[in-house]
Amino acid sequence: MNTNRRNVLKASLGALGALASTSALAKSFDAVCRTTPAQTEGPFYPVKDQDDKDDDLTLVRGRTNRARGQVAYIGGIVSDENCRPVPGALVEIWQACASGRYNHPGDENTAPLDPDFQYWGRALTDGNGEYRFRTIVPGAYPADTDWMRPPHIHYKVHRKGYHELTTQMYFAGSEYNDADKILRAVPANERDSVIVSFAPADFEAGALVGRFNLTIRKV
Ligand SMILES: [Fe+2]
């Protein structure tokens, strides 16, 4: 990503801070943050390395078209069980493109791949524990004949001294959330912590912004 694009991403996601009490979170060091519920990695964790795995999944290096689908800015803070921000954590996301297809040899979905979508991205949390991505809303896809997976983004968070967290983030309001077997496996009183409400972005027409905070556990 060039510097200008990166600045736009950073500035726009700065506005996300207003959506949640990041500073309150960061200051309440004696608080208890509940660890984000782990969920299955699923079958589509990337198996092929790719040159471009930066924090903007809507553009693939060397290509000019933007990925198909609705742009979604997603950012948040990674904290520990005492709600202290965790700088330097590696946040990985992978997901289907707008048609609901993964760039993975095991995906039998016949929906078309999007050559302009980056499928997999990584970001490091900054000094305030914040990460950010620009991506698109993934499509729902069939996991079985009677089971549609709702749009979701897979996450892995790694940091030395902490347990690795593998989970999935969902979009509030999806018609497939309630019946999803993986989301339903999350205890009912923790489900809201992995469902994110997105709002229209005021800095980019048609784009959405959402905030997904994660809590990881010290070893
Ligand atoms: Fe998935």
Residues whose N, C-alpha, C, O or C-beta is under 5 A from the ligand:
A	BS01	LIG	G42
